[in-house]
Amino acid sequence: MPNQFRHLFLSCLILLGVNGLSQSFTDDLRISGNYHCGLVVPEYNNFTYLVEKNTQAFELTASKQTTGKNIWEKLYNYPSYGISAYYSTLGNDRVHGREFAIVPFAVFHYLKTDRFHIDQEIGIGFGYVTKCFDPQTNFENVAVGSHLNCHFTMRLGMHYQFTPKFDFGTGIGFSHFSNGNLQEPNEGINVVGLYAGISYLIGKASEKEMGEIEPYKKDHVFDFVYSFGGKHTRSLQSNIYMTSSIALEYKYFASRAFHMGIGTDLFYDSSTKIEMQTTNPIPYEKSYAWSSGIHISQELIYNQISLIVQEGIYVGLTDKINGHHIYNRGIIKYNLSDRFFVSMAMKTHLHILDYPELGIGINWK
């Protein structure tokens, strides 16, 4: 095992140790080892010819089982959380190299019995690939334009506990990594595959805290968000062009864990002029850098953190670069207080990434 991989896993354990201040560090702490075998899912035709073999990955994880110390742990059926160190081939060592990744994750448990349960894992972190695009030495690699990338995983697994300490897990997973269009090219790499592994409970398993969840009173708010970001153009230029947006949204609190919303957006993209010179022959006007639309949103809440998906339609000022009619956002939001929040988002056109955004917002009734 590479020395870098061992160092990553030790870092995982140190990070998890922060949560051991109020109880024994080893209580409810599991370490796991997984083997993955997968297929690269191409986003463009030429990628198929570059993939020489299936991907293989090795993963070490450290995770903690929650016990119901707050209402959110009870509401989500006592999820687990942790961090993984991941080492993977990418189908072609010469062109794509290999990837090292650190991925924090959460696991939600379903159909759980004393020995068997089904779970869903979602994680997002950072990956480092050993080979990326270079116009002289690695021009075939149009999938990844930078060494540092964002790594996303989603898995559905089954686990069987055959002793109080050991369990066996297997399932199917999807992973994607790319740099969010901060550096071109940025097609990204998608992998779908199977995994299997063994986990070990280091300490003891704590008793779960039971109890009724207090009734929830439905409510609503208005959100205002200002966001800013940056992007590279599709012409492989080295410049990063500024982007910004404002959004106003009405949000209905359908339940404690789920909110729905409808809102308006105004976008500014300073790369529009240079993009239109290569993709659209019509004369450029300053107003073309602006676009506007309306969107609906779905928000999943866990304590101070929210995961949000938005689907929007351009209305009024339309997309002049590629003529897209719809846009999307994936957003992670953190509430600083009852009124103020910060966010990190990725604006896309379906599966085509446009640019990342950082935002700050306020809400009121």
C-alpha positions in Angstrom: 0.0 0.0 0.0 1.4 3.4 -0.9 2.8 5.5 2.0 0.5 8.4 0.9 -2.6 6.2 1.4 -1.5 5.2 4.9 -1.0 8.8 5.8 -4.5 9.7 4.5 -6.1 7.0 6.7 -4.3 8.2 9.8 -5.6 11.7 9.1 -9.1 10.2 9.0 -8.7 8.8 12.5 -7.3 12.0 13.9 -10.3 14.0 12.4 -12.8 11.7 13.9 -11.1 11.9 17.3 -12.5 15.4 17.7 -15.9 13.9 18.3 -14.5 11.7 21.1 -14.4 14.5 23.7 -17.7 13.6 25.4 -17.3 9.8 25.2 -14.6 7.2 24.6 -13.0 7.7 21.3 -13.5 4.1 20.3 -17.2 3.7 21.2 -19.3 3.3 18.0 -16.1 3.7 15.9 -15.8 1.3 12.9 -12.9 0.9 10.5 -13.6 -0.7 7.2 -11.7 -2.0 4.2 -13.4 -2.2 0.8 -12.4 -3.4 -2.7 -14.1 -1.8 -5.7 -14.3 -3.0 -9.3 -16.0 -0.8 -11.8 -16.7 0.3 -15.4 -16.0 3.8 -16.7 -19.1 5.4 -18.1 -18.0 7.7 -21.0 -19.4 11.2 -21.5 -18.0 11.4 -25.0 -17.2 8.9 -27.8 -13.4 9.1 -27.8 -13.2 8.2 -24.2 -14.3 4.6 -25.0 -11.1 4.0 -27.0 -8.9 5.2 -24.2 -10.3 2.8 -21.5 -8.1 -0.3 -21.6 -9.4 -2.1 -18.5 -11.9 -2.0 -15.6 -11.2 0.3 -12.7 -10.0 -1.1 -9.4 -10.0 0.7 -6.1 -9.0 0.2 -2.5 -10.7 2.1 0.3 -10.1 2.5 4.1 -12.8 4.2 6.1 -13.4 5.3 9.7 -17.0 6.0 10.8 -19.1 6.8 13.8 -22.6 5.5 14.5 -24.9 8.2 16.0 -27.0 7.3 19.0 -29.9 9.8 19.1 -28.3 12.6 21.1 -30.3 15.2 19.2 -33.6 15.3 17.3 -31.9 15.0 13.9 -30.2 11.7 14.7 -33.6 10.3 15.7 -35.4 11.8 12.7 -32.9 10.2 10.2 -32.9 6.8 11.9 -29.5 7.1 13.6 -27.2 7.7 10.6 -23.5 7.1 10.5 -20.8 9.6 9.4 -17.2 9.3 8.6 -14.3 9.8 6.2 -12.6 7.6 3.7 -9.2 7.4 2.0 -9.6 6.1 -1.5 -7.0 4.9 -4.1 -8.2 4.0 -7.6 -7.1 3.1 -11.1 -8.9 5.0 -13.9 -8.9 2.6 -16.8 -5.6 3.8 -18.5 -2.5 4.5 -16.4 -0.7 6.2 -19.3 -3.4 8.8 -20.0 -5.5 9.1 -16.9 -3.1 7.9 -14.2 -4.5 7.1 -10.8 -6.5 8.9 -8.1 -6.1 9.5 -4.4 -9.1 10.9 -2.6 -10.3 12.0 0.8 -14.1 11.8 1.1 -16.3 12.7 4.1 -19.6 10.8 4.0 -22.9 10.1 5.7 -24.7 6.8 5.7 -28.5 6.5 6.1 -29.8 3.1 7.3 -32.9 1.4 6.0 -34.7 -1.9 6.9 -32.4 -2.5 9.8 -32.6 -5.6 12.0 -30.2 -7.0 14.6 -27.9 -8.5 11.9 -28.9 -7.2 8.5 -29.5 -3.7 7.1 -29.6 -1.8 3.8 -28.0 1.6 3.7 -27.3 4.5 1.4 -24.0 6.4 1.5 -23.4 9.9 0.1 -20.0 11.6 0.1 -18.2 14.6 -1.3 -14.6 15.4 -1.0 -11.3 16.1 -2.8 -9.3 13.9 -5.2 -5.8 14.1 -6.7 -5.1 12.5 -10.1 -1.6 11.7 -11.1 -2.2 12.5 -14.8 -4.1 15.5 -16.3 -4.4 17.2 -19.7 -1.2 18.7 -21.1 -1.2 20.0 -24.7 2.4 18.6 -25.3 2.7 15.5 -23.2 -0.9 14.3 -22.5 -3.2 15.8 -25.1 -5.4 12.6 -25.2 -6.7 13.3 -21.7 -9.6 15.6 -22.3 -11.4 14.2 -19.2 -9.4 16.0 -16.5 -7.7 19.4 -16.8 -6.2 19.7 -13.3 -4.6 17.4 -10.7 -7.0 18.6 -7.9 -10.7 17.7 -8.4 -13.9 17.4 -6.5 -14.9 13.7 -5.8 -18.6 12.7 -5.4 -19.8 9.2 -4.4 -23.2 7.6 -3.9 -23.8 4.0 -2.9 -26.5 1.5 -2.1 -25.3 -1.3 0.1 -26.3 -4.4 2.2 -24.5 -5.4 5.4 -24.6 -8.6 7.4 -23.2 -8.6 11.0 -21.9 -12.1 11.6 -20.3 -11.3 15.0 -20.8 -8.4 17.4 -17.5 -6.9 16.1 -17.4 -7.8 12.4 -19.8 -7.3 9.5 -19.6 -7.9 5.8 -20.9 -5.3 3.3 -21.4 -5.3 -0.4 -23.3 -3.1 -2.9 -23.3 -1.0 -6.0 -21.8 2.5 -6.2 -21.4 5.5 -8.5 -18.5 8.0 -8.3 -17.7 11.1 -10.3 -14.8 13.5 -10.2 -14.1 16.8 -12.1 -12.8 20.2 -11.2 -16.1 22.1 -11.6 -15.0 23.9 -14.8 -12.3 25.8 -13.0 -9.8 24.5 -15.5 -10.4 23.1 -19.0 -10.8 20.4 -20.2 -13.3 19.2 -17.7 -15.4 16.3 -19.0 -14.8 14.4 -15.8 -14.7 10.7 -15.2 -17.7 8.6 -14.0 -17.4 5.1 -12.6 -20.2 2.6 -11.8 -19.2 -0.6 -10.1 -19.6 -3.2 -7.3 -17.8 -3.2 -4.0 -17.3 -5.6 -1.0 -15.5 -5.3 2.3 -15.2 -6.1 6.0 -15.7 -3.6 8.9 -14.7 -3.9 12.5 -16.2 -2.2 15.6 -13.2 -1.1 17.7 -15.0 -0.2 20.9 -18.4 -0.9 22.3 -21.8 -0.2 20.6 -23.7 2.4 22.7 -27.4 2.1 23.5 -29.5 4.3 21.3 -31.5 7.1 23.0 -35.1 6.6 22.2 -38.0 9.1 22.7 -40.7 11.0 21.0 -39.9 13.7 18.4 -41.8 16.9 19.3 -44.4 18.0 16.8 -43.3 20.3 14.0 -45.1 23.6 13.2 -45.1 24.4 9.5 -43.7 27.8 8.4 -42.4 29.8 5.5 -39.6 32.4 4.8 -38.2 34.5 2.0 -34.5 34.0 1.1 -32.2 36.5 -0.6 -28.8 35.2 -1.8 -25.8 36.9 -3.5 -23.3 34.4 -5.1 -20.0 34.8 -7.0 -17.8 32.4 -8.8 -15.4 31.9 -11.7 -15.0 29.8 -14.8 -12.7 28.9 -17.7 -14.0 29.0 -21.2 -14.4 26.0 -23.5 -11.5 27.3 -25.6 -8.9 26.2 -23.1 -7.8 29.7 -22.2 -5.9 30.2 -19.0 -8.0 33.2 -17.8 -10.7 32.7 -15.1 -13.8 34.8 -15.8 -15.9 36.2 -13.0 -19.5 35.1 -12.5 -22.1 36.4 -10.1 -25.8 36.0 -9.4 -28.6 37.1 -7.1 -31.7 35.0 -6.2 -34.9 35.7 -4.4 -37.0 32.7 -3.2 -40.1 31.9 -1.3 -39.7 28.8 0.8 -42.4 26.6 2.4 -41.4 24.4 5.3 -43.3 21.2 4.5 -41.7 19.4 7.4 -38.7 19.7 9.7 -36.5 17.8 7.2 -37.9 19.0 3.9 -38.6 22.4 2.4 -39.9 23.5 -1.0 -39.3 26.8 -2.8 -40.0 28.9 -5.9 -37.8 31.8 -6.9 -36.2 34.1 -9.5 -32.5 34.4 -10.6 -30.4 37.0 -12.3 -27.0 35.8 -13.6 -23.9 37.6 -14.8 -21.1 35.8 -16.8 -18.1 37.9 -17.9 -16.9 35.1 -20.2 -19.9 35.5 -22.6 -18.1 37.8 -25.1 -15.1 35.5 -25.6 -17.4 32.4 -25.6 -19.7 33.9 -28.3 -16.7 34.7 -30.5 -16.1 30.9 -30.9 -19.7 29.5 -30.7 -22.1 32.1 -31.9 -21.6 34.4 -35.0 -24.2 37.1 -34.0 -22.8 40.5 -32.9 -22.1 40.8 -29.2 -24.1 43.2 -27.0 -23.3 44.0 -23.3 -26.8 42.7 -22.2 -25.8 39.2 -23.4 -23.6 38.8 -20.3 -26.8 38.8 -18.3 -29.5 36.1 -18.1 -32.5 35.6 -15.9 -34.9 32.8 -15.0 -37.3 31.3 -12.5 -36.7 28.1 -10.5 -38.2 25.6 -8.1 -36.2 24.0 -5.3 -36.2 21.0 -3.1 -34.3 21.2 0.2 -33.3 18.3 2.5 -32.2 19.5 6.0 -30.0 18.0 8.7 -29.5 20.3 11.6 -27.7 23.4 10.3 -26.8 21.8 6.9 -29.1 21.6 3.8 -28.7 19.9 0.5 -30.7 21.7 -2.2 -31.5 20.8 -5.8 -32.9 23.5 -8.1 -34.5 23.3 -11.6 -34.8 26.5 -13.5 -36.0 27.9 -16.9 -34.5 31.0 -18.5 -37.1 33.7 -18.9 -36.5 37.2 -20.2 -32.7 37.4 -20.6 -31.9 34.1 -22.2 -28.6 32.1 -22.6 -26.9 33.5 -25.7 -23.8 31.2 -25.6 -25.3 27.8 -26.2 -29.0 28.5 -26.3 -29.8 26.5 -23.2 -33.4 26.7 -22.1 -33.1 25.2 -18.6 -30.5 25.4 -15.8 -29.9 23.5 -12.6 -28.1 24.1 -9.3 -26.8 21.7 -6.7 -26.3 23.6 -3.4 -24.9 22.9 0.1 -26.1 25.4 2.6 -24.9 26.1 6.2 -27.0 28.2 8.5 -24.9 30.6 10.6 -27.9 31.7 12.6 -31.7 31.9 12.3 -31.3 34.6 9.7 -27.9 34.3 8.0 -26.4 31.5 5.9 -23.6 30.7 3.5 -23.7 28.4 0.5 -21.6 26.5 -2.0 -23.3 25.7 -5.4 -22.6 24.3 -8.8 -24.6 25.7 -11.7 -25.2 23.3 -14.5 -27.2 22.7 -17.7 -28.3 19.2 -17.0 -25.1 17.1 -16.9 -22.9 19.9 -18.3 -21.1 21.8 -15.5 -21.0 25.5 -15.9 -19.3 27.0 -12.8 -19.1 26.9 -9.0 -20.5 29.6 -6.7 -20.0 30.8 -3.2 -22.9 32.6 -1.6 -24.1 34.5 1.4 -27.8 35.0 2.2 -30.4 36.3 4.6 -34.0 35.2 5.2 -37.0 36.9 6.7 -40.8 36.2 7.1 
